[in-house]
Amino acid sequence: MEEELEEPTLPVAGDVCLAIMNRYGRSSAAQHRHLCATAAAMRSLLEEEQLPLTPPSYFAAAIDSLIHNYSELDAVSISALSAFLSVLLPSLPARSLPPGRASDAAFALIGFLRVPPENLMCSALVRSMVGSLGFLISCIDSEDWVAIRRGFNLLLEFAVDKRPKVRRCAQVCIEKNLKYFEKSVIKEKASKAVLSSFNGCLHLACDMNALVIENGSASKGVTCPEHLEVLHMLSAVKALVPVLSRKVIKKILSSVCMFLGPRFSMITRHIHSLIEVIFKHSGNENISSEADEIVHNLSSYVTSIEKKPIDTVMSAMTLLKSALDKLHALDPSTWSKNLPLVFNHIAGFLNSEANISSHAANILKEIISCHIDRSTFLVSGIQLLNDNINNSEANSLISICSALENMLGAWNIIPDEHTLAVISDLFLKLGECAHLFMKGIVLKLSKWAVDLNDDVPGKEHLQKCIGSAVIALGPEKMLLLLPITLHSENLTCSNPWLIPILKKYVIGASLQFFMEHVVPLAKSLKKACSEAQKSPKLLELQSSVQGLWGLLPAFCNYTTDTSKSIKSVSAV
């Protein structure tokens, strides 16, 4: 394993040599002594040439010395020069070298990096040289692609280097150069150079995508250098997406779509990560033709029965939501078609293990927040009921609610908190139009509420979910679905469990409704109590009577008809 000298970092202002001497001059460490000697030598060269002792002058002297005297330098001297450049590079002002001089230095440095003496070319030196090349490119005339092209293409080669620090340095340099080209005509040419390097890896990516994964590992040959270069290229492109041209981003997205499918492969994580960044940094127009295909392919991945890592399923769910966001803005009809598919596929994971169930619930709540429009679905639902027409928005919501209702039907116990949280959010988002779409869900929830006691796990989450239904539907519609009535034949009251939930969650209701429906019911139950003096049902009836009268404060909470009903309430 090659040894590298520790590369010091320090803020430099003014004379670089003086800054290094002040920091390391008293150090006994060998690498610091060599660094100080190198800095002193560079200063002597500048003084002989009567050049200013500025970072750009030191940089030019160091590059010239390294390129022209390389054959005479030993490994220690080369490493010291590398460390010197590492100190120097962060202090170089942008475009502080004349374009012509920068172009000549870049040309010489390219030749140096193309044919390096293997016995002396340590990773630290290569990284310093790559960083220097990146800086030189930024000093060349931004309209001169001929002068820039060779150096830029060489940076792209180092962006997939096997040495992590070299690779990362090259990627940072490319990113800075693309930002430098932002307002230049060569921005598109530089982006196309990135695309060309990316396309050069596609055939190998196809091979990697076809490798069979067994027990979490790919078949033989997975670690060959060519495959690693593909992964490095995908990582590099991911880092560069924010600064690439729109046309190139669109072509990259079109290419990676072919790697989406029902199977997990060596590149699945990288592809998901790349698409996520493209979604984040690209305009809707860049994915207009691919969004529907992405939804289809990601859906096949999350619903496939083939074994796959949980983290990739979770990332696919996140991407499905992002693709749906894009479709919403691009193509409402395609969005409407895909909304229930995406929602229902993700909802299928609500009864999975805790981490994936929580992730699925969070995504579904985001979909409800961003894609369920109460006013739109209220109009659509009414049209569907009255005219029996094929309304896509209403049909989408019917499909979603049916899937949730079927899911509830499959539970033998109270659903977990994640499922109930999603249903609660849907109730609250739909508001009053929930009665058009979620009646069945209310009835399903009520079957668990009937036998609730303090020891039942999930009681609090179930009551909160039903409370959300009370807020959305209002007490009038809620009591139509789940009436509280007296059965005189056996002196029992139906749905008494609903009374404490109403007390906690009723808001903005009608006092008139309380007077015309709740008060008569309380009186009839009170009368039944006198007939049940010796019945074991007496305590239950008395509790219900107290609970019904106890609803008055809730019905007074932001009531809708105070002025009309206050006299009748006072008379009670």
N, C-alpha and C positions, 0 to 999 in steps of 0.2 A: 504494500500500500504506500502510495506516495505521501511524503510529508509536505505540509504547507505551513508557511510562516503565518502566524496570527496577523491579521490585517487590522491595524489600528484605525480608529476613526476619531477625528477631532475637528471642531469648527476652525476654519482657516479664514482669516481676513488679512489681506496684505501679503507680506513675505511668507511664503509657505515654509521655506527652510528655517526661518526664525521660529515659526510656530511649532515645528517638529522638534527643534532643539530645546525649546522651552519645556516641551512636554516630556520628551524622552532622553534628553541629554545626560541626565544623571542615572539613567537606568543601566543595570548591569546585564540585562537580558541580551542575548546575542542578536536576536532579530531587531531589537531596538537600536543597537549599535550599528548594524548594517543599514538600517533605515536612515539614521542620522548621517552616515557616511555618504549614502546615495544623495540625500538632500544637499549636502555640502558640495558634492561634485557637480550637481545640476546648477547650483548657485555660482560656482566658479566659471562654468561654461557661459552663463548669462553675463557675468561681469566682464569676461574676456571679449564677448561680442558687443558689450555696452548696450545690452537689452534691459528693459524694465523688469524688476523682480516681481512680476505679477503671475497669477495662476495660469493664464493662457501661455505666457512665455515658458514657464516651468513645464507645462504640458507638452509643448512643441519640442522642447529640449529632451524630455524623457522619451517621447515616441521616436525621435530621430536617433537617440543613443541606442535604444532597444533594437530598432530595425537594422541599423548599419553596423552595430558592434556585437550582434547577437552571438556570432560564432566564437567570439573571444571571451564571452561571459560564462561563468560557472553557475551552477544551480542556485547557490546562495545569493549571488549578485542579481540573478533574474528574479528571484523571489523578493528581494529588497526593492527592485524597480516596480514589481507588481504592487507591493504594499504602498510605495510612494504614489503610484497612480490612483490607488484606492482612496488615499487621503485627499488627493488632488481633485478627482472628478466631481465630487459634490460641490466644490467651490468654484467651478468654472461657470461664468455667466453664459447664458444662452446666446448662441451665435456670436461668440467673442473672437472667433478666428475669421480672417478674410475668406470668402468662398473659394477662391482659387487655391489658396494655401491648404484649406481644409480638404479640398478635392484631391490634391496631390498626396497629402498625408494619408487619406483614406485609401487611395490606390495602393500605396506602399504597404499599408497595414493589411489590406486584403491579401496581397501576395504573401505576407508573413504568416497570416492565419491559414492560408490554403496549404502551405507546405511546412508545417511545424516540425522541428527536430523532436522526435518522440521522447528522447531521453531527458529533455530539459523542460518540456512543455507541461508544467504542472497546472492543476485546475485553477489555482488562484491567479496565475498569470493569464490563462485563457480568459477568465472572467474579466480581468482588468482590460485586456485587449478588446474584448467584445464591448465592454462599456465605453471604451475609447472610440471604437468604431461608431457606436451609436451617437456619441457626442459629435464626432466629425460630420456624420450625415446631417445632423441638425444645423451645421454651419454652412453646408453647401446651398447654393441657390435653389430654392424650393420649386423652381420651374424647370430645373435641369434634370430630367429623369434619367438621361443617359449617364450623367455623373453619379447619380444616386443608386441606380438599379443594381449594380454588382454588389455594393455594400449592403443594400437592403435584403437582397436575396441570400447573402451570406448570413445575415442575422436570422433569417428564417430557417436556415440549416441548423444554426446553433440553438434555435428555439426547441428542437427535439433532441438535443444532445443528451447523452447518457448521464452526464454530471448535473445533479439538480441545481447547484448554484449557478453554473454556466447557463443552463437552460432558463432559469428564472431571470437572469440578467438580460439575456437576449430578448425575452418576452417584454420586459420592461422597456428596453430600448425601442423595440418595434412600436409599442404603444405610444411612447413619447414622440417618435417620428411621425406616426399617423396623426397625432394631435397637431404637430408642427405643419403637416400638409393640409390641415383642415380647410383652409381657404385657398388652396392651390389647385391648379388643374391636374396635378399628378396624384391627388387623393384617390381618384378612381383607379389609376394605374397601380399604385401601391396596394390598394385593396385587392385588385385582381391578382397581384403577385401572391398575396396570402391565399386567395382562392385556388391558385394554381398549385401551391404546396399542399393545400388541403385535398384537392382532387387527386394528387399523386398518391395519397394514402388510401383512397377509397377502395381499390381492389383488395388491399390487405384487410381493410375493415370488413369487407364482405366475407372474407375467409374467417376472420375472428368471430363474426356474427353467426357463422354456421357451425362453429365448434360446439360439440356436445358438452354440457355442464353436468358433472356427476359429483354429488355430495359437496356442492359448493365450489368445486374446482373444475377447471377446463381440462379437456383431454390433452394428451402429450403435445408439446410444442408451444404452449401458451407463453412461455417466458422468452421466446426467441427475440433478438434485438429488433427485428422488423415490427413485431407486434407491439413492443414497448414504444417504438417511435409513433405508431398510430395513436396510442393513448396520450403520448406527449403532445401530438399535434392537436388532438381534440381539446386538451387542456389549454393549449396556446390559443386556439381559435376562440374558445370560451372567454378567455381574458381579453381578447381583442374585439369582440363583438361591439362594445360601446363606441369604438372609434372607426369601425369599418363603414364603407359606403352602403347605402340602402340596397342597391342592386346586388351587391355581393352577399349581403346578409340573406336576401331572398333566395339566392341560388344555394347557399349553404343549408338553409332550412329545407329546401326542396330535396337536397341530397340526403340529409340525415333522416328524413321521413321514412325512407326505405328500410331503415334499421329498426323501426318500431314494429312490434308484432307480439304474438302470444307467448313467445319463449324468452327466457332470460339468457343473456349471452355475456361474453367478456366485456363488451362495450356498452351494455345497457345503462349502467350508472352514468357513464360519460355522456351518452346521448341525451338522457333525461336532463342532466345538468346543463348541457349546451342549449337545449330547447328552452329551458327555464330562463336562461340569460337572454336569449333572443326575444322571448315574450316580454321580458322586463324592459328591454332597451330599444325595441323596434316599434315603429308605428303600425297601425292596423293594416295599412296597405301592403306591408311586407309579408303578411301571412294570409292574405285574402283567399288565395287558392289552395292553401294547405290546411287551413283550420279544420275543415270537415274531415279530411283524411286523418289528421292527427287525433281527433276525437274518436274516430272509428278504431284506429290502431291501438290507442291507449286503452280503450274499452275492452278490446280483445285481450289485452295484457292483464288487466285487473280481474277479468272474469274467467280467465283460463284456469283449468284445474291443475295445470303443471306446477310443480313445486318451484318456488322462486323466493329470493330474499325479501323479507318483510319491508326493508327500507326502500326497495325499488317499487313495491306496490304502493307505498305511501307517497313516494315522489310522483308516480303515475297519477294518483288521485289528485295531487296538487296541480299537475299539468292539465288534467281534465277540466278543473275549475278555471284555470287561466285561459284555456282554449275556448271555453264557453263564454268567458268575458269578451274575448275577441270577436266571437261570432255574434254576440249581442249587438255590437257596434257595426259589424260588417254586413250581416245578412239575417234580418229578423226571422225570416221563414225557416232557414236552416237552424237558427238558434232555437226556435220553438220546437222543431223536430228533435233536437238533441238534448234539450233541457231535461225531459223526464228520463231519458236513457242514462245520462250522466248521473243525475240525482239517484236513480234507483240502483245503478251499479255501485255507487259509493255507499248507499244506505245498506247494501248487503254486508258491509263490514261492521255494522253497529253492534252485532252480537259476537264479535271476534274478541281476542285477548285485549287487555286494557289499553295498551299503547296505540294499537292500530284503531281500536274503537274510538278512542278519544280524538285521534287525528281525523278520522272519517267524520265524526260529529262536528268538529270545528270547520271542516270544509263545507259540510252541508249547511251549517248556520251562515257561513259566508255567502253561499249560493242563495239561501232564502233572503238574506239582507240585500243582495245586489240584483237579484233576478226576479223576485216575486213582487209585483206591483199591485197593491190592493185595489186601486181604482180600475186598472185594466182588467183584472180577473173578476171584479164585481160585475162590470158591464158584460164581460164575456160569459160569465156564469148565468146571468139573467137571460141573455140572448139564447144560450144553449137550452135553458129550461123552457123558455117561452116559444121559441121558434123551431126547436129541434134541428138546428143547423150544425154544420161541422165547423166549429170554432176551434182553431188550433191552440190558442192560449188556454181556453177552458179545458180542452182535451189533455193538454200537458199537465195541468194541475190535477185533473181527475186521475191521471195515471200515477202521479206522485203520491196522492193521498191513498189510492188503492194499494200501492206497494207498501206504504206504511201500515195500512190497516191489515194487510195480509201478514206483515211481519209481526204485528201485535198478536195476531191469531195464533202464531207459531210458538209464542211464549207460554210456558206452563206456570211461570211465576211472574211477579212484577218485573217489567222490563228494567234494564239497568239505567243509570242516571244519564248516560250519553244519548240513548234512544229517546228518553223522555225530554231531555233538553232540546233536542231537534224538534220534536213535536210541539213543545212549548213555544219555540221561536216561530214556527209556522202558524200557530194559532194567533200569536200577537201580531205577526206581519199581515195576515189576512184580515184580521179584525172582524167586522160585521159580516163579511162575505164568507167567513169560515163555515157558516151554517149551510152554505150551498155545497161545500166540498168535504167537510170533515165530520159529518154527523156520525158516520160509522166508527170513526176513531174515538169520538166521545163515548159511544156505547161500549166499545172494547175496553176503554180505560175504566169504565164504571164497574165492570165485572170483578176487577181486583179491589175496588174501593169498598164493596159491600161488606167484606169480611175483615176489614182492616182492624188491627189492634196495635198496641204500642210496641210489640216485639217483632212485628213484621219488617224485614229488611226492605229498604226502598220506600217506606211509607212517606217520608218527607218529600222525596222527589216526585212520587205519584200525586200527592196533594198539590204540589206546586204546578205540575203539568195541568191538572184539572182546573186549578185556579187560573191558569193562563186561558183556558177555554172560557171560564166565567168572564174574564176581562174582555175577551174577544167577542163572544156571543151576546153578553149581557144576561142578567138574571131571567128576563122574560123568555128568551129562546132556550136558555139552558134548562129552565123548568118545563118547557114543552118537551124537550128530549128526555129529561129525567125528572118526572113530576114527583113532588112530595105530597102524598095523599093518604087519607085515613081509610083503612079497610075495616069497616064497622063490624063485619062478621066475625073477625078474630081480634079486633081492637089492636091492630098493628099499623105502623106508619111506614110507608115505602121511602126508601132513599134518605133516611135520617142522617147518614154520613155526610150528605152534601151540605147540611146546614152550617157546620163550622167553616167549611171552605167558602161558602157564600159570605159569611161574616167577615172573613179575612180579605176577600178579593173583589167584592162588589164595589164598584165605583162609577159615578156618573149615571146612576139608574133613576127610575121614575118613582117618586113618592106615591103617585096615584096607583101604580102597580102594587106597591106595598099595601096600600089601604084596601084595594079591591081583591087581592089574591092572598097575600100573606096573612093579613089580619083575620079574615074569615077562616082560614085554615087553622090558625092558632086557637081561635075560639072553638072550632069544632073538635080539636084535639083536647082542649080544656074540658069540654063537655064529656068527651069519651073517658077522661080520667075519673070522673065521678061515677061512671058505670063500671070502672075496672078497679074498684077499691080492693078487691081480694084477688086480683089477677097478677101474675108475675110480670105482666107487661106494663104495670103501672109506672114503674120508674123510668122505663124507656119513653113512655108517652109524656111524662112530666118533663123529662130532659128535652124532648122535641119542642114542647110548648115554650119552655124557657129560651131555647135556641132561636125559635122563630121570632119571639118578641125582641130578642137580642140583636136581630138583623136591622132594627130601626136606625141605629147610628150609621151602619154601612150604607143604607139607602139615602141617608142625609148627606153622604160624602159626595160633594159636587153633583147634587141632584139636578135633574134637568127641568123640574117643574115646581120649584119651591113656592113661588107666588100663587100657583093654582091650588096646591094641596096642603098648604100649611094649616089652614083652618080645620080641615078634616083630621089632620094628625093631632092637633091640639085637643080635639074633642074626644080622642080615644082614652 
